[in-house]
Amino acid sequence: MAVPKRRTSRSNTRSRRARWRAEPPALVTVIVDGRTVRVPRRLVRAYERGLLP
């Protein structure tokens, strides 16, 4: 595991954490059993196979 050589200042740490934002998943429209569903792209196959409600 990498170990930092120096301590990061509190202001640098807090500014780095403040800039981070979670992005909402990109939704894709899929037609399953005649109904339209908006799901994340990585779950499209699971919905088509009927593994998710």
PDB file of N, H, CA, C and O in Angstrom:
ATOM      1  N   MET A   1       0.834  -1.177   0.000  1.00  0.00           N
ATOM      2  CA  MET A   1       0.000   0.000   0.000  1.00  0.00           C
ATOM      3  C   MET A   1       0.882   1.245   0.000  1.00  0.00           C
ATOM      4  O   MET A   1       1.906   1.293   0.681  1.00  0.00           O
ATOM      5  N   ALA A   2       0.475   2.241  -0.765  1.00  0.00           N
ATOM      6  H   ALA A   2      -0.357   2.201  -1.318  1.00  0.00           H
ATOM      7  CA  ALA A   2       1.255   3.470  -0.849  1.00  0.00           C
ATOM      8  C   ALA A   2       1.106   4.285   0.431  1.00  0.00           C
ATOM      9  O   ALA A   2       0.012   4.415   0.981  1.00  0.00           O
ATOM     10  N   VAL A   3       2.222   4.826   0.888  1.00  0.00           N
ATOM     11  H   VAL A   3       3.110   4.720   0.441  1.00  0.00           H
ATOM     12  CA  VAL A   3       2.226   5.633   2.101  1.00  0.00           C
ATOM     13  C   VAL A   3       2.711   7.027   1.728  1.00  0.00           C
ATOM     14  O   VAL A   3       3.765   7.166   1.108  1.00  0.00           O
ATOM     15  N   PRO A   4       1.949   8.071   2.098  1.00  0.00           N
ATOM     16  CA  PRO A   4       2.384   9.424   1.754  1.00  0.00           C
ATOM     17  C   PRO A   4       3.653   9.810   2.503  1.00  0.00           C
ATOM     18  O   PRO A   4       3.839   9.431   3.659  1.00  0.00           O
ATOM     19  N   LYS A   5       4.528  10.566   1.838  1.00  0.00           N
ATOM     20  H   LYS A   5       4.377  10.873   0.899  1.00  0.00           H
ATOM     21  CA  LYS A   5       5.774  10.980   2.477  1.00  0.00           C
ATOM     22  C   LYS A   5       5.541  12.132   3.440  1.00  0.00           C
ATOM     23  O   LYS A   5       6.282  12.299   4.409  1.00  0.00           O
ATOM     24  N   ARG A   6       4.506  12.930   3.171  1.00  0.00           N
ATOM     25  H   ARG A   6       3.905  12.795   2.384  1.00  0.00           H
ATOM     26  CA  ARG A   6       4.231  14.085   4.022  1.00  0.00           C
ATOM     27  C   ARG A   6       2.757  14.152   4.354  1.00  0.00           C
ATOM     28  O   ARG A   6       1.913  13.597   3.650  1.00  0.00           O
ATOM     29  N   ARG A   7       2.472  14.831   5.422  1.00  0.00           N
ATOM     30  H   ARG A   7       3.157  15.281   5.993  1.00  0.00           H
ATOM     31  CA  ARG A   7       1.085  15.022   5.810  1.00  0.00           C
ATOM     32  C   ARG A   7       0.458  16.079   4.904  1.00  0.00           C
ATOM     33  O   ARG A   7       1.077  17.102   4.611  1.00  0.00           O
ATOM     34  N   THR A   8      -0.782  15.822   4.462  1.00  0.00           N
ATOM     35  H   THR A   8      -1.284  14.991   4.701  1.00  0.00           H
ATOM     36  CA  THR A   8      -1.498  16.789   3.654  1.00  0.00           C
ATOM     37  C   THR A   8      -2.181  17.789   4.577  1.00  0.00           C
ATOM     38  O   THR A   8      -2.790  17.410   5.577  1.00  0.00           O
ATOM     39  N   SER A   9      -2.074  19.061   4.236  1.00  0.00           N
ATOM     40  H   SER A   9      -1.579  19.370   3.424  1.00  0.00           H
ATOM     41  CA  SER A   9      -2.655  20.093   5.095  1.00  0.00           C
ATOM     42  C   SER A   9      -4.176  19.953   5.150  1.00  0.00           C
ATOM     43  O   SER A   9      -4.798  19.384   4.253  1.00  0.00           O
ATOM     44  N   ARG A  10      -4.741  20.470   6.196  1.00  0.00           N
ATOM     45  H   ARG A  10      -4.236  20.932   6.926  1.00  0.00           H
ATOM     46  CA  ARG A  10      -6.192  20.388   6.387  1.00  0.00           C
ATOM     47  C   ARG A  10      -6.933  21.119   5.278  1.00  0.00           C
ATOM     48  O   ARG A  10      -7.963  20.637   4.806  1.00  0.00           O
ATOM     49  N   SER A  11      -6.430  22.274   4.854  1.00  0.00           N
ATOM     50  H   SER A  11      -5.594  22.666   5.237  1.00  0.00           H
ATOM     51  CA  SER A  11      -7.116  23.037   3.805  1.00  0.00           C
ATOM     52  C   SER A  11      -7.086  22.286   2.473  1.00  0.00           C
ATOM     53  O   SER A  11      -8.075  22.293   1.740  1.00  0.00           O
ATOM     54  N   ASN A  12      -5.964  21.640   2.153  1.00  0.00           N
ATOM     55  H   ASN A  12      -5.161  21.635   2.748  1.00  0.00           H
ATOM     56  CA  ASN A  12      -5.893  20.860   0.912  1.00  0.00           C
ATOM     57  C   ASN A  12      -6.843  19.673   0.963  1.00  0.00           C
ATOM     58  O   ASN A  12      -7.527  19.381  -0.018  1.00  0.00           O
ATOM     59  N   THR A  13      -6.887  19.001   2.076  1.00  0.00           N
ATOM     60  H   THR A  13      -6.331  19.238   2.873  1.00  0.00           H
ATOM     61  CA  THR A  13      -7.760  17.842   2.214  1.00  0.00           C
ATOM     62  C   THR A  13      -9.216  18.247   2.072  1.00  0.00           C
ATOM     63  O   THR A  13      -9.979  17.601   1.354  1.00  0.00           O
ATOM     64  N   ARG A  14      -9.603  19.319   2.757  1.00  0.00           N
ATOM     65  H   ARG A  14      -8.984  19.844   3.340  1.00  0.00           H
ATOM     66  CA  ARG A  14     -11.008  19.738   2.727  1.00  0.00           C
ATOM     67  C   ARG A  14     -11.417  20.278   1.373  1.00  0.00           C
ATOM     68  O   ARG A  14     -12.549  20.060   0.941  1.00  0.00           O
ATOM     69  N   SER A  15     -10.520  20.979   0.692  1.00  0.00           N
ATOM     70  H   SER A  15      -9.600  21.156   1.043  1.00  0.00           H
ATOM     71  CA  SER A  15     -10.879  21.489  -0.634  1.00  0.00           C
ATOM     72  C   SER A  15     -11.013  20.354  -1.635  1.00  0.00           C
ATOM     73  O   SER A  15     -11.866  20.415  -2.521  1.00  0.00           O
ATOM     74  N   ARG A  16     -10.186  19.316  -1.515  1.00  0.00           N
ATOM     75  H   ARG A  16      -9.493  19.266  -0.796  1.00  0.00           H
ATOM     76  CA  ARG A  16     -10.291  18.165  -2.398  1.00  0.00           C
ATOM     77  C   ARG A  16     -11.609  17.443  -2.159  1.00  0.00           C
ATOM     78  O   ARG A  16     -12.284  17.055  -3.113  1.00  0.00           O
ATOM     79  N   ARG A  17     -11.980  17.259  -0.901  1.00  0.00           N
ATOM     80  H   ARG A  17     -11.431  17.573  -0.127  1.00  0.00           H
ATOM     81  CA  ARG A  17     -13.233  16.571  -0.584  1.00  0.00           C
ATOM     82  C   ARG A  17     -14.446  17.388  -1.005  1.00  0.00           C
ATOM     83  O   ARG A  17     -15.474  16.821  -1.375  1.00  0.00           O
ATOM     84  N   ALA A  18     -14.342  18.710  -0.953  1.00  0.00           N
ATOM     85  H   ALA A  18     -13.507  19.171  -0.651  1.00  0.00           H
ATOM     86  CA  ALA A  18     -15.472  19.568  -1.289  1.00  0.00           C
ATOM     87  C   ALA A  18     -15.762  19.549  -2.784  1.00  0.00           C
ATOM     88  O   ALA A  18     -16.912  19.729  -3.186  1.00  0.00           O
ATOM     89  N   ARG A  19     -14.747  19.337  -3.616  1.00  0.00           N
ATOM     90  H   ARG A  19     -13.813  19.191  -3.290  1.00  0.00           H
ATOM     91  CA  ARG A  19     -14.950  19.330  -5.069  1.00  0.00           C
ATOM     92  C   ARG A  19     -15.581  18.050  -5.568  1.00  0.00           C
ATOM     93  O   ARG A  19     -16.169  18.046  -6.650  1.00  0.00           O
ATOM     94  N   TRP A  20     -15.479  16.949  -4.811  1.00  0.00           N
ATOM     95  H   TRP A  20     -15.001  16.953  -3.933  1.00  0.00           H
ATOM     96  CA  TRP A  20     -15.981  15.667  -5.272  1.00  0.00           C
ATOM     97  C   TRP A  20     -17.496  15.669  -5.292  1.00  0.00           C
ATOM     98  O   TRP A  20     -18.131  16.081  -4.321  1.00  0.00           O
ATOM     99  N   ARG A  21     -18.078  15.216  -6.383  1.00  0.00           N
ATOM    100  H   ARG A  21     -17.563  14.882  -7.172  1.00  0.00           H
ATOM    101  CA  ARG A  21     -19.532  15.109  -6.488  1.00  0.00           C
ATOM    102  C   ARG A  21     -19.892  13.760  -7.095  1.00  0.00           C
ATOM    103  O   ARG A  21     -19.255  13.300  -8.043  1.00  0.00           O
ATOM    104  N   ALA A  22     -20.903  13.147  -6.545  1.00  0.00           N
ATOM    105  H   ALA A  22     -21.420  13.520  -5.775  1.00  0.00           H
ATOM    106  CA  ALA A  22     -21.417  11.904  -7.130  1.00  0.00           C
ATOM    107  C   ALA A  22     -22.294  12.265  -8.318  1.00  0.00           C
ATOM    108  O   ALA A  22     -23.084  13.206  -8.244  1.00  0.00           O
ATOM    109  N   GLU A  23     -22.162  11.535  -9.396  1.00  0.00           N
ATOM    110  H   GLU A  23     -21.519  10.770  -9.456  1.00  0.00           H
ATOM    111  CA  GLU A  23     -22.971  11.799 -10.583  1.00  0.00           C
ATOM    112  C   GLU A  23     -24.140  10.833 -10.629  1.00  0.00           C
ATOM    113  O   GLU A  23     -23.971   9.652 -10.327  1.00  0.00           O
ATOM    114  N   PRO A  24     -25.318  11.306 -10.998  1.00  0.00           N
ATOM    115  CA  PRO A  24     -26.452  10.387 -11.118  1.00  0.00           C
ATOM    116  C   PRO A  24     -26.218   9.433 -12.286  1.00  0.00           C
ATOM    117  O   PRO A  24     -25.601   9.823 -13.278  1.00  0.00           O
ATOM    118  N   PRO A  25     -26.693   8.203 -12.191  1.00  0.00           N
ATOM    119  CA  PRO A  25     -26.466   7.247 -13.279  1.00  0.00           C
ATOM    120  C   PRO A  25     -27.199   7.674 -14.555  1.00  0.00           C
ATOM    121  O   PRO A  25     -28.299   8.226 -14.509  1.00  0.00           O
ATOM    122  N   ALA A  26     -26.563   7.404 -15.681  1.00  0.00           N
ATOM    123  H   ALA A  26     -25.670   6.956 -15.718  1.00  0.00           H
ATOM    124  CA  ALA A  26     -27.183   7.716 -16.967  1.00  0.00           C
ATOM    125  C   ALA A  26     -28.265   6.679 -17.232  1.00  0.00           C
ATOM    126  O   ALA A  26     -27.977   5.487 -17.334  1.00  0.00           O
ATOM    127  N   LEU A  27     -29.521   7.135 -17.344  1.00  0.00           N
ATOM    128  H   LEU A  27     -29.755   8.104 -17.261  1.00  0.00           H
ATOM    129  CA  LEU A  27     -30.633   6.210 -17.520  1.00  0.00           C
ATOM    130  C   LEU A  27     -30.929   5.992 -19.001  1.00  0.00           C
ATOM    131  O   LEU A  27     -30.825   6.907 -19.817  1.00  0.00           O
ATOM    132  N   VAL A  28     -31.302   4.753 -19.322  1.00  0.00           N
ATOM    133  H   VAL A  28     -31.386   4.010 -18.658  1.00  0.00           H
ATOM    134  CA  VAL A  28     -31.625   4.368 -20.685  1.00  0.00           C
ATOM    135  C   VAL A  28     -33.061   3.866 -20.689  1.00  0.00           C
ATOM    136  O   VAL A  28     -33.482   3.178 -19.759  1.00  0.00           O
ATOM    137  N   THR A  29     -33.808   4.202 -21.721  1.00  0.00           N
ATOM    138  H   THR A  29     -33.466   4.761 -22.477  1.00  0.00           H
ATOM    139  CA  THR A  29     -35.186   3.742 -21.835  1.00  0.00           C
ATOM    140  C   THR A  29     -35.209   2.351 -22.456  1.00  0.00           C
ATOM    141  O   THR A  29     -34.650   2.127 -23.530  1.00  0.00           O
ATOM    142  N   VAL A  30     -35.874   1.405 -21.755  1.00  0.00           N
ATOM    143  H   VAL A  30     -36.328   1.586 -20.882  1.00  0.00           H
ATOM    144  CA  VAL A  30     -35.968   0.027 -22.221  1.00  0.00           C
ATOM    145  C   VAL A  30     -37.424  -0.395 -22.169  1.00  0.00           C
ATOM    146  O   VAL A  30     -38.139  -0.052 -21.228  1.00  0.00           O
ATOM    147  N   ILE A  31     -37.865  -1.131 -23.168  1.00  0.00           N
ATOM    148  H   ILE A  31     -37.285  -1.409 -23.933  1.00  0.00           H
ATOM    149  CA  ILE A  31     -39.229  -1.648 -23.184  1.00  0.00           C
ATOM    150  C   ILE A  31     -39.195  -3.104 -22.747  1.00  0.00           C
ATOM    151  O   ILE A  31     -38.606  -3.948 -23.422  1.00  0.00           O
ATOM    152  N   VAL A  32     -39.836  -3.396 -21.605  1.00  0.00           N
ATOM    153  H   VAL A  32     -40.315  -2.710 -21.058  1.00  0.00           H
ATOM    154  CA  VAL A  32     -39.859  -4.749 -21.055  1.00  0.00           C
ATOM    155  C   VAL A  32     -41.308  -5.146 -20.853  1.00  0.00           C
ATOM    156  O   VAL A  32     -42.042  -4.485 -20.118  1.00  0.00           O
ATOM    157  N   ASP A  33     -41.721  -6.224 -21.501  1.00  0.00           N
ATOM    158  H   ASP A  33     -41.125  -6.761 -22.097  1.00  0.00           H
ATOM    159  CA  ASP A  33     -43.097  -6.739 -21.395  1.00  0.00           C
ATOM    160  C   ASP A  33     -44.134  -5.658 -21.714  1.00  0.00           C
ATOM    161  O   ASP A  33     -45.177  -5.584 -21.064  1.00  0.00           O
ATOM    162  N   GLY A  34     -43.850  -4.839 -22.696  1.00  0.00           N
ATOM    163  H   GLY A  34     -43.003  -4.900 -23.224  1.00  0.00           H
ATOM    164  CA  GLY A  34     -44.794  -3.826 -23.137  1.00  0.00           C
ATOM    165  C   GLY A  34     -44.807  -2.555 -22.304  1.00  0.00           C
ATOM    166  O   GLY A  34     -45.578  -1.642 -22.601  1.00  0.00           O
ATOM    167  N   ARG A  35     -43.992  -2.470 -21.286  1.00  0.00           N
ATOM    168  H   ARG A  35     -43.366  -3.212 -21.045  1.00  0.00           H
ATOM    169  CA  ARG A  35     -43.935  -1.244 -20.488  1.00  0.00           C
ATOM    170  C   ARG A  35     -42.566  -0.603 -20.629  1.00  0.00           C
ATOM    171  O   ARG A  35     -41.562  -1.294 -20.804  1.00  0.00           O
ATOM    172  N   THR A  36     -42.531   0.694 -20.553  1.00  0.00           N
ATOM    173  H   THR A  36     -43.347   1.254 -20.410  1.00  0.00           H
ATOM    174  CA  THR A  36     -41.292   1.443 -20.709  1.00  0.00           C
ATOM    175  C   THR A  36     -40.660   1.667 -19.334  1.00  0.00           C
ATOM    176  O   THR A  36     -41.312   2.139 -18.402  1.00  0.00           O
ATOM    177  N   VAL A  37     -39.382   1.318 -19.232  1.00  0.00           N
ATOM    178  H   VAL A  37     -38.853   0.934 -19.989  1.00  0.00           H
ATOM    179  CA  VAL A  37     -38.663   1.447 -17.972  1.00  0.00           C
ATOM    180  C   VAL A  37     -37.367   2.206 -18.231  1.00  0.00           C
ATOM    181  O   VAL A  37     -36.689   1.963 -19.230  1.00  0.00           O
ATOM    182  N   ARG A  38     -37.022   3.131 -17.323  1.00  0.00           N
ATOM    183  H   ARG A  38     -37.573   3.328 -16.512  1.00  0.00           H
ATOM    184  CA  ARG A  38     -35.741   3.841 -17.416  1.00  0.00           C
ATOM    185  C   ARG A  38     -34.807   3.247 -16.386  1.00  0.00           C
ATOM    186  O   ARG A  38     -35.056   3.337 -15.184  1.00  0.00           O
ATOM    187  N   VAL A  39     -33.718   2.631 -16.862  1.00  0.00           N
ATOM    188  H   VAL A  39     -33.515   2.558 -17.838  1.00  0.00           H
ATOM    189  CA  VAL A  39     -32.789   1.932 -15.980  1.00  0.00           C
ATOM    190  C   VAL A  39     -31.359   2.353 -16.312  1.00  0.00           C
ATOM    191  O   VAL A  39     -31.102   2.836 -17.414  1.00  0.00           O
ATOM    192  N   PRO A  40     -30.418   2.176 -15.370  1.00  0.00           N
ATOM    193  CA  PRO A  40     -29.010   2.424 -15.675  1.00  0.00           C
ATOM    194  C   PRO A  40     -28.532   1.476 -16.774  1.00  0.00           C
ATOM    195  O   PRO A  40     -29.016   0.350 -16.889  1.00  0.00           O
ATOM    196  N   ARG A  41     -27.592   1.938 -17.566  1.00  0.00           N
ATOM    197  H   ARG A  41     -27.199   2.853 -17.472  1.00  0.00           H
ATOM    198  CA  ARG A  41     -27.125   1.155 -18.714  1.00  0.00           C
ATOM    199  C   ARG A  41     -26.593  -0.216 -18.317  1.00  0.00           C
ATOM    200  O   ARG A  41     -26.777  -1.186 -19.052  1.00  0.00           O
ATOM    201  N   ARG A  42     -25.934  -0.309 -17.160  1.00  0.00           N
ATOM    202  H   ARG A  42     -25.785   0.479 -16.563  1.00  0.00           H
ATOM    203  CA  ARG A  42     -25.347  -1.589 -16.773  1.00  0.00           C
ATOM    204  C   ARG A  42     -26.380  -2.608 -16.328  1.00  0.00           C
ATOM    205  O   ARG A  42     -26.046  -3.780 -16.161  1.00  0.00           O
ATOM    206  N   LEU A  43     -27.640  -2.190 -16.130  1.00  0.00           N
ATOM    207  H   LEU A  43     -27.911  -1.237 -16.266  1.00  0.00           H
ATOM    208  CA  LEU A  43     -28.686  -3.124 -15.709  1.00  0.00           C
ATOM    209  C   LEU A  43     -29.650  -3.492 -16.827  1.00  0.00           C
ATOM    210  O   LEU A  43     -30.628  -4.201 -16.588  1.00  0.00           O
ATOM    211  N   VAL A  44     -29.391  -3.023 -18.044  1.00  0.00           N
ATOM    212  H   VAL A  44     -28.597  -2.448 -18.239  1.00  0.00           H
ATOM    213  CA  VAL A  44     -30.319  -3.258 -19.152  1.00  0.00           C
ATOM    214  C   VAL A  44     -30.499  -4.755 -19.405  1.00  0.00           C
ATOM    215  O   VAL A  44     -31.629  -5.223 -19.540  1.00  0.00           O
ATOM    216  N   ARG A  45     -29.411  -5.505 -19.472  1.00  0.00           N
ATOM    217  H   ARG A  45     -28.493  -5.125 -19.363  1.00  0.00           H
ATOM    218  CA  ARG A  45     -29.523  -6.941 -19.753  1.00  0.00           C
ATOM    219  C   ARG A  45     -30.293  -7.679 -18.672  1.00  0.00           C
ATOM    220  O   ARG A  45     -31.067  -8.589 -18.967  1.00  0.00           O
ATOM    221  N   ALA A  46     -30.086  -7.292 -17.425  1.00  0.00           N
ATOM    222  H   ALA A  46     -29.457  -6.552 -17.185  1.00  0.00           H
ATOM    223  CA  ALA A  46     -30.791  -7.945 -16.324  1.00  0.00           C
ATOM    224  C   ALA A  46     -32.290  -7.708 -16.435  1.00  0.00           C
ATOM    225  O   ALA A  46     -33.081  -8.614 -16.171  1.00  0.00           O
ATOM    226  N   TYR A  47     -32.692  -6.494 -16.823  1.00  0.00           N
ATOM    227  H   TYR A  47     -32.050  -5.758 -17.037  1.00  0.00           H
ATOM    228  CA  TYR A  47     -34.118  -6.209 -16.995  1.00  0.00           C
ATOM    229  C   TYR A  47     -34.683  -6.995 -18.173  1.00  0.00           C
ATOM    230  O   TYR A  47     -35.794  -7.518 -18.094  1.00  0.00           O
ATOM    231  N   GLU A  48     -33.930  -7.081 -19.258  1.00  0.00           N
ATOM    232  H   GLU A  48     -33.027  -6.656 -19.322  1.00  0.00           H
ATOM    233  CA  GLU A  48     -34.423  -7.809 -20.430  1.00  0.00           C
ATOM    234  C   GLU A  48     -34.587  -9.296 -20.142  1.00  0.00           C
ATOM    235  O   GLU A  48     -35.494  -9.931 -20.681  1.00  0.00           O
ATOM    236  N   ARG A  49     -33.734  -9.854 -19.310  1.00  0.00           N
ATOM    237  H   ARG A  49     -32.998  -9.339 -18.872  1.00  0.00           H
ATOM    238  CA  ARG A  49     -33.827 -11.274 -18.962  1.00  0.00           C
ATOM    239  C   ARG A  49     -34.869 -11.543 -17.882  1.00  0.00           C
ATOM    240  O   ARG A  49     -35.192 -12.701 -17.615  1.00  0.00           O
ATOM    241  N   GLY A  50     -35.393 -10.504 -17.265  1.00  0.00           N
ATOM    242  H   GLY A  50     -35.131  -9.564 -17.483  1.00  0.00           H
ATOM    243  CA  GLY A  50     -36.416 -10.671 -16.242  1.00  0.00           C
ATOM    244  C   GLY A  50     -35.823 -10.932 -14.855  1.00  0.00           C
ATOM    245  O   GLY A  50     -36.529 -11.427 -13.976  1.00  0.00           O
ATOM    246  N   LEU A  51     -34.567 -10.617 -14.641  1.00  0.00           N
ATOM    247  H   LEU A  51     -33.993 -10.215 -15.355  1.00  0.00           H
ATOM    248  CA  LEU A  51     -33.953 -10.863 -13.349  1.00  0.00           C
ATOM    249  C   LEU A  51     -34.312  -9.798 -12.324  1.00  0.00           C
ATOM    250  O   LEU A  51     -34.232 -10.041 -11.120  1.00  0.00           O
ATOM    251  N   LEU A  52     -34.713  -8.607 -12.800  1.00  0.00           N
ATOM    252  H   LEU A  52     -34.778  -8.409 -13.778  1.00  0.00           H
ATOM    253  CA  LEU A  52     -35.092  -7.508 -11.902  1.00  0.00           C
ATOM    254  C   LEU A  52     -36.538  -7.134 -12.184  1.00  0.00           C
ATOM    255  O   LEU A  52     -36.999  -7.272 -13.317  1.00  0.00           O
ATOM    256  N   PRO A  53     -37.271  -6.656 -11.160  1.00  0.00           N
ATOM    257  CA  PRO A  53     -38.696  -6.327 -11.356  1.00  0.00           C
ATOM    258  C   PRO A  53     -38.949  -5.108 -12.194  1.00  0.00           C
ATOM    259  O   PRO A  53     -40.103  -4.744 -12.420  1.00  0.00           O
TER     260      PRO A  53
END
